[in-house]
Amino acid sequence: MGSEWWNRFLASDPALRRLRAATRVTLAVALTLAVAVPLLAWWGQPLPSALIGAVVAINGSLGVNDPDRRGQVITYALLPLPVLAALGLSIATQFSPPLHSAVFLAVIFVAVYVRRFGPRYFPLGMVAFMGYFFAMFLRPPPTQFPALLVAVLLGTLAAAAMRLLVLRDDPEGVLARGRRTLRAQVHGLLQAVRAVADQPDSAARRRTLHNRSARLNETSLLLENTVDRMDALSESGRAVLRQRVLDVELAAENLVTRLLRLVDHPSGGGVVPHAVGALLSVLQSRPHQLREATRRMSEQIEARGSVDLAMAVRRLGTELAELAEATGELGEHEEGPPAPEQEDEETGEEQTGLARPEVRTAIQVTVAAGLAIVLGQLVAPNRWYWAVITAFVVFISTNSRGELLVRAWQRTAGTILGVLAGIVVAAQVSGDLTAELSVIMLCVFLAFYFVGYSYAAMTFFITTLLGALYGMLGTFDVSVLETRLAETAVGALAGVLAAVFVLPTRTREVVRTNTTEFLTALRDFLRSTGTELSEHGTASGLREPTRALDDTLQKVLSSANPLTAYRVGSRRSQVQRMAAQLSGCAYYVRNLSVALGDAAEMVDADTRERLAEQLWALADAADALAGEGQVRIDDALAAAQSSSDELHDLAESLTGGPTSLHRSIRFLDRTTQVLDELARELGKDDHLAGRS
């Protein structure tokens, strides 16, 4: 039982990223406070000054994400500067409330706008906002600035120590933890396979199966990106590792596909659960005998007169065996000399003005903050800053008004529950310093463990933390948490109003843009693969375009989430169908990229040219769907079907069993079918097809 729960835990947290991030934040905060509080007490400075150090420690632990160690060191060296500048501005202008608020809005605009210059400027902007915000909250006199400076430096050093020394994210460690996660996810997937086989009609069990398959795909993307940063490996070693990860991913996806076809077989009945259970038992106890067990079982089923069902069981057993073999080989890779450094690719033409999302967001956030100041003062003149911080943070990591609406609702819901929990916690631990500190640090850990998983959960634990914190400071009152709830609702409302009425970015527009990007990436993959087949007779350089396709698919699914998870009705089902079609297309292309490499080596030049022609026709179809093509979608699909017919005639002339050519043709046909379905779906939905 213990190992089962451990496997579930590993599977839920790829490479233990959330656990390590939460631990890093908690230790950085604890170290900052452990040094700052005694130091400030000895110095005779107010102890709340240590809070700004804790805030810098949090942002420094989470926000510094430069890809290399040198870049991280530079960012940590820069981190105190915007905080101290914002603190100084806030202290210098606090004599005039109107000026104080106006400068705050300017700081907010700059803090968001600087994100356009790269990932490094995200944490720099965040700490600038937090510096000004906490100076408004604490109202320190100018004489307290040296103490604030020391707290900021301590927070920066604590975050840097945890990130660079204690809990480093070295690629080798991430890969090792990621492998364990992937194996645990395979284990969970096999459990879901058994569950679906036992109850094929259960929608909940099928949903669990698809969710576990999706998480496995996300972990595979993480590991492939990690492999690219392993400078100690040769390029051939990296290629082997990438292939191992891809083998597991494809084997898992193929297993899910085979299972669903098997359980939906009209003559399956009670045979399917028995067959799947027996094969999984063999896999668990005697994996090396799985292929032989599959052969015997399929022969028994065939002897009973169900040839099609026997073939389906044989295919499922084959996919199980391939998944087991791929998982077993996951740790194998080649050592060799380090790969040479590659020069950064030139970026395309940059957007300017309001076309840049950072500029639009900066304006929206500034308007939202201004509105939050006005509305927040109507609720509580001395607590309006809670409304402002809500209006600011709901815009983080949102790309459309739909995503912001979801985030605003989650923050409000988390605050409501957190207020109730904060009242209970404060009543239980008030007066017990050890218990209060323990609850505060536990809430810090849990808040940032869930930060990338559930924004509502993070808000819940932060609000609960405030109850314990106010109790420790001796200022707890139920009305304080009630005011926080009201100000949070006001700030969320301000954010929603700004997102809806100020330079709005509609969710469907974002989905449409990301869908076009996916189709463009698909076109590039198909066209370049066809050209390589035709001109060089190979299909070897497919990993990068395949992963680019996966990346754009994740963007589509993420941006479509507000339309699928929080909406009902026909529009939701249309978006769900489109997302499923794009996911299917990416799945077939991943399999095609593997099969084509072998097919190119086994066939003659004429067959390779036929394959290239179908790839080019499908590229034209994807281009037409993206709205950029010169060929009509119907003509492109007709050309693809014509090439497919010729390839089928060639394949039928081959002797022996199915070959990589047969598999390539099958995946090309599936891609053609998906593009045809997608064309009909986009034609139905004017909002996604680009006609408004």
N, C-alpha and C positions, 0 to 999 in steps of 0.2 A: 504493500500500500504506500509506504514511504517513497519508494522509487517511482511509483506512478505519479504521485503529486510533484516530485522533483522534475519529472519529465514534462509535466504540464507547465510548471513554472518556467523551465528553460524554453519551452516552445512559445510561451507568451511574451518573452523578452529577448528578441534577437541579439545574440552576442552580449547579453546582460547589459545593454546600453543604459536602460532606465535605472537599473539597480546601481550601476557604477556612477551615473550622473547624480542620483539622489545622495549616494554616500559621499561623493565629492563635495556637493553643496553643503551637506550637514557638517562634515568635518571642517570645511573652510569657515563656516559660520561659528562653529564651536571654538575653533582656534582663534578667530578674530576676537570673540567676546572674552575668551579666557585670558588673552593678553591685554585687550583694551580696557576692560572694566577695572581690574586692579590698578592699571597704569593711570587711568583717569581719576580713580579714587585717591591715589597717592598724590596726584597733581592738583587735586582740589577742583577738578572740572566736573560739570554735570554728567552723570552716567548715561543719560539718553543719547549723548553724542556718539556712543559706541554703535548705535543703530545704523548710522550711515556707513560705518565700516562693514556691518553685516550685510547691508544692501549691496555694497560694492562686491563683497565676497560672493554673493549669490549670482550677480550678473557676470562677474568674472569667471565663475565656474561654469556657467551655462552658455554664455554668449561668445566666448573666444573660441572660434572654430576654424582658424587658419589651417590649411592642409599640412603644413610642415612646422617643425619645432621652432625654427628661426622666426617664422611669421608670428607664431604665438608669443614668443618672447617680446617681439616688437610691439604687439598689441597690448600686452601687459604693461610694458614701459609707458605706453601712451595713455593707459586707462585712467590714471589719477588726474590728468590734465583737464578733460571736460568736466569731471565732477567738481574739481576745485574752482574752475571758472564759473560754473553754474552756482555753486555755493556763494562765491564772492558776489556775483550779480544779485542773488536773492537777498543777501545781507545788506548790500549797498542800496537797494531800492525798497526795502520793507517800510521805510518811513512814509511812503506814499502808496496806499492800497491800489489806486487806479494804475499808477506806473508799475507797481509790483505785478499786477495781473497782466498788463500789456507785455511786459518783458517775459513773463511766463509763457504767453502765447508765442512770442518770437522764439523762445528756446524750444518749444514743442515743434514748431515748424522746422527749425534747423535740425533737430534731433531725428526727425523722420526723413527730411530731404537728403541728408548726408548718406543715407543707405544706397543711393545711386552710385556711389564711388566704390562699392564692393562690400563683401561680408564683414570686413574688419570694422566698418563704420557703424554696423548695427549695435554692437555692445557699447561703442563710444557714445552714440546718440542716446541709448537707454540710460547710461549712468549720468549723462548730462541732465536728462529729464528728472531722474531720481534725486540728483543733487539739489536741483532747484526745489523740487517737491518737498524734500525733507527739511530744507531750510524754511519753507513756508509752514511746515508742520511743527518744527521745534522752535522757530523764531529765535535763533541764537544771536547774541550781541556780537559786534565785531571782535571783541576781546576773546571770543570763544573759537575764532577761526583756526588758531594753531592746534587746538584739540581736535577739531574736525579734520584738519589736514593729517594728523597722526592716525586718526581712525581710518581715513581713506587709504593711507599707505599700508596700514596693517591688513585691511580687507583685501587689497590688491596682492600683497605678498602671500597671504594665506591661500587665496584662489590660485595664484601661480604655483605655489608649492604643491598643492593637491593635484593640479593639472599636469605639471611638468615633472614632478618627482615621485609623488606617492601613488597616484592612480593615473599613470600615463596611458594614453590610447595608442600604443604602438601597433602597427598593422599585424605583426605576428600574433600578438595577444588577441586582437579582435578576430583574426582568422581562426585561432584555436577555439575561442568561445563560440564563434559563429558555426563551426563544425558541430560542436555539441548541440547547439540550438537546432541545426538542420536535422541531425539525427533524432532529436526529441520530437521535432515536428513530423518527421516521417513516421515515428511511432504513433503519434496522435492521429495522423492521417489514416494509418492502418486500422486504428480503433474505429474511426468514423466510417471506414469502408465496411467493417463488420456490422456496425449499427445500421447502415443503410441496407445492407443485404438482409438483415433480420426483419426490417420494416421498410420495404421499398416505397410505400405510400406516404411515409412521414415527411412532410415538407420541412419540419424543423431539423430532422437528421440530415436531409440533403443540404440544407442551408449550412449546417455545421461542417459538412464535408467540403463545400465550396469555400467557406471561410478559412478552413485549415489549409486548403490548397493555395489560397491567396496569400496567407501569411508565409507559407513556404516560398512562394515566388518573391515576396518582399525580402526575405532573408537571403535568397540567392542573389538578388540585386546588390544588397549590402556587401556580400562576400566578394562578388566580382569587382566592385569598386575598391574594396580593401586590397585585393590582389594587385590592382594597378598601382598601389602605393608601396608595394614591397620591393624596395630598391635593391635589397640584397639578393634577389633572385634574378636569374637570367630570363630573357624573354621567353625561351622555350619552357622554362620552369613555370613562368606565369601562365603560359598557354595551357600547360597540362592542368594546372589548378583550375583555371577558368572552365576547361572542358569537364573536369570532374564535377564541378558545381552545376554546370549546365546539364550534365547527364542525370543527376539526381532530380533536377527541376523538371526536365522533360519526362523522365520515367514516372514521376509522381502525377504529372498532368495526364499522361497517357493512361495510367492506371485508373484515374477518376473517370475518364472518358469510357474506357472499356467496362468499368463497373456499371455505370449508368445504362449503357446499352444492354448489359447482361440482365440487370434487374428489371428492365423494361421489356425484356423478351416475352412475347405472348405465351410461350409454353414453359416459362421458368418455374412457376409454382413453388413447391417446396424444395425443388432441386437446388435452386440458387443459394439460399441460406446455408444449406448443407455443404455445397461445393466450396463456397467462399470460406466458411468456417474451417473446413478441413484443410484448405490450402494455407490459410493463415496459421493454423496450428503447426503444419509442416515447416512453414517459414520461421516460426518462433523456435522450434526445437531442432529441426534438421534442414537448414536452409540450402545445403548443398544437394539435397534430394528433391528440391521443389520442382524442377523441370520434369523429372521422372514421375513424380506424383501427379503432376498436371496431365502428363500423357496418359497415365493409367485411368485417371478419373474421366477424362474426355472420351476415352475408348468405351468405358462403362456406359456413359450417357448416350454415346452413339449407338451402342448395342441395343439400347432401349428404343431406338427409332428416331431420336431427335438429333439429326446431323447438325443443324444450324446452332442448336444450343450447345452441343459438344464443341463446335468451333469457337463459340463465344467464350466458353470456359477455358479452352486452350489459350486463346488470346489473353484473357485475364491472367492466367497463370504465368504466361510469358512476361507480361508487364510487371507482375509481382517479382519474378526472378530478376528482371533487369533493374528494378528499383533496389532490390537487396544487393545486387552486385555493384551498382553505382554508389550506394551508401557505404559499402565496405571499402571501395577504392577512394573514398573522399579524402583520406589523409595522405594519399600518395602524390609526390611531386618530385621534380628533378632539381638537383642543386647545380649551380654553375656560376660563372662570373656575372657580376651585376650588369643589368641592361643599361645601355647608354641613355643619358638624359635626353628627353625630347623637348624641342622648342614648343612654346605655346603657339597654338594656332591663332591666326589673325581673326579678330571678331568682325562681324558684319557691321553695316552702317547702323549707328546708334539712333534711337528715337530722341526727339528733343521736345522741350516745352511740355504742354499738357498731355502729349502722347506718351510720356514716360509715366509708368504707374507710380513711381516714387513721388513725383511732383503732385499728381492727383491725390494720392494718399496724404501727403503733407498738408495740402489745402483742406481736405476733408477732416483730418484729425484736428487741425487748428480751429476750424469752425465748430467741430463737436466740443472741443475743450472750452471755447468761448461760451457756447450755449450751456455747457455743464456748470460753468462758473455762475452764470445768471440764475439758472434753475436751482443749483445747489444751495445758493445763498438764501433762496426762498424757503428751502426746507430747513436748513440749519446754518446760520451765518458763520459759525465757527468750525464747521465740519465739511464745507463744500469741496475741499480738496479730494475727498473720497469719490465724489462724482467725477472730478476731472481725471483721476487715475483710471477709473473705469472706462471713461470715454476714450482714453489714450490706449489702454491695453486691448480693448476689443478689436482694434484695427490690426494688431500684430498677427502676421501669418494669414491674413484674409485677403482674397483677391477679387471678391465680388460681394454685392450687398446680401446675397443669400447666405454666404459663409459668415458674414458679420451678424446677420440676424440670429443664426444658430449660436454663434459665440456669445452674443449679448444675452440670449435666453439662458445658456448654460451658466454664465457668470451670475445671473440673478437667481437661478434655481440653487446653485451652489451656496450662494450667500444666505438664502432663506434657511436651508438646512444647517448651514454653519452657525447661524445665529442661535438656533435651538441647541445645537451641540455645545456652542461656546458658553451658553448660560449654564448648562448642566456641568460642564467641565470646570468652570470657574467656581461653582458652588462646591464641587467635590475636593478641589486641590488648593483652594485659596488659603493662604497662611502657611502652607507646607512648601518651603522653597525648593527642596529636592524634587518633590512631585511636580511643581510648576515648571521647573527647568526641564524635567524629563518629558512632560507633555509638549512643551514648546519645541524641543528638538525632535520629538517624534512627529509632530505636525509638519515641521520643516522637511523631514525626510519623506513623509508620505505625500506632501504637496508636490514635491519635485520628482517623486517616483511616478506620479500620475500625470505630470505636466504634458507629456507627449501622447498620452493615452486618453485622458478625460479631463477637459478643461473645467467641467463642473466639479469633479472630485478635487482638483487642485484648489479651486476657490473655496470649497467646503473646508478643507484643512487649514487654509490661510485664515479664514474667518474664525474657525475654532481656536487657532493659535492666538488670535487677538484677544479672545476671552481670557485665556490663561495669562497673556502678557499684561493686560490691564489689571487682572487680579494680583499679579506679582508686584506691579507698580502701585497698588493700593488705590487705583482710580476706577475699579470696575463698577459699572452700573448697567443694568439691563437696557436702559434708555440709550446707552452708547452704541450697543450692537443694533438696537432698533434703528437708530439714526444711520448707522452704516448701511443697513438694508435699504432704507429709503434713498440714501445718496447713491447707492449702487444702481438702483432702479432708475433714478434720474440720469445718471451717467450713461447707462445702457440706452435709455431713450434718446439722449443727445447724440450718441453714436449712430443709432439707427436713422434718426432724422437727417444727419449729415450724409450718411451713406445713400439714402434714398433721394435726397433733393440736391445735393452738391456734387456735381460731376459724377453721377452714379455710374457704376459698372454693373450691368445686369448679369445675373448668373448665367442666363442662356447665352449671352454674348461671349462670356468666358468659355463656356462649354463648346460653343461653336468655334471659337478661335483655337482651342486646344484640339478639337476634332480635326480641324484643317491642318494643324501641325502634325497630328498623327498620320493623316492621309499623305501629307507631303513626305514624311519620313518613310512611309510604306512605299511611295513612288520611288524615292531615291534608292531604297534597298532593292526593289525589283529591277529598276533600270540598270543600276551598277552591276548587279549580279548577272543580268542578261548580257551586258557588255563584256564582262570578264569571261563568261562562258564562250561567247562568240569569238572574241579576239585572242584569248589565251588558253581556252580549253580547260579552265579550272574554275572552282568555286570555293576559294579558301579564305578570302578576307571578309567573312560575313559576320564576325562577332560584334564589331563596333556598330554597324548599322542595325543589327538585331537588337542590341541593348539600347540604342537610341530610340528604337520603336517602343521598347518596353517602358522607357522613361516617359515618353509622351503619352503612352497609355495610362500610366499612373497619374499624370496630370489631368487627363480627361476624367478618370474615375473620381479623383479627389474633388475636382470642380463640380462634378455632377451630383455629389453627395447631398447637398441641400435640396436638390430637386427629387431625389429618390428616397432619402431617409425621412424627410419631414414634410412630404407632400402626399396627397391622395388623388385618385382620379386618373383620367386617360392620359394627361400630360406626363404624369409620373411613369406610367407604363411605357410610354413611347421612349422616354429617356432611358429607362431600364433596358428595353430591347436594344436600343442603339449601343449602350455600354456593353451588353452581352455580345453583340455582333463584333464590336471592336476587340473585345477580349478574345473571342474566338479567332478572329483574323490574326492577332498577335501569336496565338497558340500555334496555328497552322504554319505561320512563317518561321517560328522557332524550330519546329520539326523539319520544315523544308530546308532550313539552313544547314542542318545536320545531314539530311539525306542527299542533298545536291552535291556535296563534296565527294561522296563515294560514287554517285551516278556519273559525274563528269569524267571519272577515271575509267569507268567500265564501258562507256558508249563511244560510238564513232563521231566524227565531226558533224555529219549530217544530223544526227540525233541531238547533239549539243546545240546546233543551230535552231532546231525545232523548239527545244526547251527555252532558248533565248527569245524566240519569237513570242512564246506564250508569256514569258516574264515581261517583255516589252508591252504586250497588249494589256496585261494586268496593271502595269505602271501607268499606261494611258487612262485606264479606268479609274485608278486612284487619283490621278491628276484631274480628271473630269469631276469627280466627287468633291475635290478640294476647291473647285471653281477656277482652276488655273489652266486647264487642258485645252488643246486645240482639236481634240477628237471627242465626239459625242460619246456619252457613257454607253449607249446601246451598241454603237459601232465597235467600241473597244471590247466590250464583253463578247460580242459576236466573233471578233477576231481571236479572242482568247479561247472560245469554245471550238473554233475551227482548228487551232493549233493543238488543242487537247485531243480532238478526234484523231488527228494524225499521229500523235504520240501514243494513244491507245492502240492504234493499228500496229505501230512498231513494237510496243511492249508485248502484244499478243503473239508475235512471231518468236519471242524468246522462249527457250526451253528451260525447264526447271521451275523452282518455286519463285515466290515473290523476291524481287531484287530491290536495290536502292532506287533504280529507275521507276519501278512500280510505286514505291513509297513517294518518290518525288512527284509523280503524276497525280497520285491521290491527294497530296497536300496542295498542289496547284489547283486541282479541281475544287477542293474545299475552299480555298481562297477565292476562287471565281464565284462560288456559290454565295459566300459571305458578302462579297462586294455587290453582287446582284441584290441580295436582301437589303443591304445597307442603302443602295440606291433607291429602292422602293420606300424604305423607312424615312430617309431624308426628304424624299419627294412628298411624303405625307405631312411632315412637320415643318411648316414654314419657318418657325423660329430657329430651328437648327440648320435648316438648309440655307439660311442666309437671306430669305425673302421676308421682309417685315412690312 
